[in-house]
Amino acid sequence: MISEGVLNQSLLGGVIQNHSILNPHGEQHKRNLALDLLLTALIDAFSILVIFLLMSFSSTGDILFISKNMELPKAKLADALERNPIIKIDEGKLFVEDKEVTADTITESLLDLRKTYTDLHPGEAFPGIATIQADRRIKYELLNQIILGMNQAGYSDIKFAVTSK
């Protein structure tokens, strides 16, 4: 073994053992205990942060952007949202895919979306699915007018954005 023989004394115990370009005086490097503890704490904090971000990451992505004053209806049974055209009613304004429309022009906007779908997916049947995102306190008359416009444009499968109880 090297630790017991002459080879150990000649290789490791020579005059130039501790001399180098970085340490010309041959001083032993002393490990700083505070630096080791600080590095360990930083690695722990980084690991916790990475785990938190991985756990809170949504693989489905954010489909809806809900404003602060909008309160979605609550439902006991709800499915995960799928990517469909979204009709949003926010503060009395009506949006189709984040483009502001009026109650009179919603049918035209939805027909344009339908035409775009059929152009992008030739030979496929139009699914006719759309999602309504509205506050739970919306008036029935406005909601009924929107649903009638959606039906006229061929959107017969209407879903509502809700929060689960």
Secondary structure, 3 states (H helix, E strand, C coil): CCCCCHHHHHHHCCCCCCCCCCCCCCCCCCCCHHHHHHHHHHHHHHHHHHHHHHHHCCCCCCCCCCCCCCCCCEECCCCCCCCCCEEEEECCEEEECCEEECCCCHHHHHHHHHHHHHHHCCCCCCCCEEEEEECCCCCHHHHHHHHHHHHHCCCCEEEECCEEC
